[in-house]
Amino acid sequence: MSVAAALAFRWDGKRSRLFFRMKPDSYDSESLIDFLRDLRRDVRGKKCILIWDGLAAHKSKDMKTYLARQTSWLSIEQLPGYAPDLNPVEPLWGNIKRLELANRCAVDLGESCRAVCRGMARVRRRTGLAFAFLKHAGLSF
């Protein structure tokens, strides 16, 4: 199971949102493009700056072609080659791994997926967490 996530912050720092999707196997360009299409729908086409890490699917020819057509609403900022400390989503993963997934001996993949969903719901409810993840990455309002 793989998880794609995006933390979204209003330009004035008054609101944050968490978007995520789980899927079997790994994400590839096609599935990430689908995620971005859903993100665009969810943010109603408002302008976004996307901070990406160095995942190969982020740099593929298909992704570059797709992104070139999205400049009306989406700008990309690429993180350096290996810089998880600069990625606001990394502390999100760590937080869920420390709480909902810690010491879990799941009976099946579904149980793990439900635990991840509970963790994401918890982070959504505690909006200060998203801002803490952003601050941890050295970014803030």
C-alpha positions in Angstrom: 0.0 0.0 0.0 1.2 3.5 -0.8 0.0 6.8 0.4 0.1 10.2 -1.4 -0.5 13.2 0.7 -0.6 17.0 0.3 -0.7 19.6 3.1 -2.4 22.8 1.9 -2.1 26.1 3.6 -4.1 29.3 2.9 -1.9 32.2 1.8 -2.6 34.1 5.0 -2.0 31.1 7.3 -5.5 31.0 8.6 -6.4 27.5 7.4 -4.8 24.2 6.5 -6.1 21.1 4.8 -4.8 17.6 4.4 -5.4 15.6 1.2 -4.4 12.0 0.9 -5.1 8.9 -1.1 -4.0 5.3 -0.6 -3.6 2.7 -3.3 -2.2 -0.8 -3.7 1.4 -1.0 -4.9 3.5 2.1 -5.7 2.6 5.4 -7.1 3.6 6.1 -10.7 3.1 9.2 -12.9 -0.4 8.2 -13.9 -1.7 7.7 -10.4 0.0 10.9 -9.2 -1.6 12.8 -12.1 -4.9 11.5 -10.9 -4.1 12.7 -7.4 -3.3 16.2 -8.7 -6.6 16.2 -10.7 -8.5 15.4 -7.6 -6.5 18.1 -5.7 -7.4 20.7 -8.3 -11.0 19.8 -8.0 -10.8 19.9 -4.2 -9.2 23.3 -4.1 -11.6 24.5 -6.8 -8.7 25.5 -9.2 -7.3 28.1 -6.8 -3.7 28.8 -7.2 -1.3 26.4 -5.4 2.4 26.0 -4.9 3.4 22.4 -4.8 6.6 21.5 -2.9 7.9 18.2 -4.2 10.6 15.8 -3.2 12.8 13.9 -5.7 10.4 10.9 -6.4 11.1 9.6 -9.9 7.4 9.8 -10.8 7.5 13.6 -10.1 10.1 14.0 -12.9 8.8 11.7 -15.6 8.0 12.9 -19.1 4.3 12.3 -18.6 4.3 14.3 -15.4 6.3 17.2 -17.0 3.8 17.3 -19.8 0.9 17.3 -17.5 2.4 20.0 -15.2 3.2 22.2 -18.2 -0.6 22.4 -18.9 -1.4 23.3 -15.3 0.4 26.6 -14.9 -2.9 28.5 -14.5 -3.3 27.1 -11.0 -0.2 25.1 -10.1 3.4 26.2 -9.5 6.1 23.6 -8.6 9.0 24.1 -6.2 11.4 21.2 -6.3 13.2 20.2 -3.1 16.9 19.4 -3.3 17.8 15.8 -4.2 17.5 14.3 -0.7 16.1 16.7 1.8 13.3 15.0 3.9 13.9 17.6 6.6 12.6 20.3 4.2 9.4 18.4 3.2 6.4 19.3 5.4 4.8 15.9 4.7 7.6 13.9 6.2 6.7 14.9 9.8 3.1 13.9 9.0 4.3 10.3 8.2 6.5 10.2 11.3 3.5 11.4 13.4 1.2 8.7 12.1 3.9 6.0 12.4 4.6 7.0 16.0 0.9 6.9 17.0 -1.5 4.9 14.9 1.1 2.5 13.5 3.4 2.1 16.4 3.9 -1.5 17.6 1.0 -2.6 15.3 0.9 -6.2 14.3 -1.9 -5.9 11.8 -3.9 -9.0 10.8 -4.1 -7.7 7.2 -3.4 -4.7 5.0 -6.9 -3.4 5.6 -6.3 -3.0 9.3 -3.1 -1.0 8.6 -5.1 1.2 6.1 -7.8 1.9 8.6 -5.1 2.9 11.1 -3.6 5.3 8.6 -7.0 6.8 7.9 -7.6 7.3 11.6 -4.3 9.1 11.8 -5.1 11.3 8.9 -8.5 12.1 10.5 -6.7 13.0 13.8 -4.3 15.3 12.0 -7.2 17.0 10.1 -9.0 17.6 13.4 -5.9 19.1 15.1 -5.2 21.8 12.6 -2.3 23.1 14.6 -0.4 19.9 13.7 -0.3 20.8 10.0 1.3 24.2 10.9 3.8 22.4 13.2 4.8 20.2 10.3 5.3 23.3 8.1 7.4 25.0 10.8 9.5 21.8 11.3 10.4 22.1 7.6 11.6 25.6 8.2 8.6 27.2 6.6 5.9 29.3 8.3 3.6 32.3 8.0 
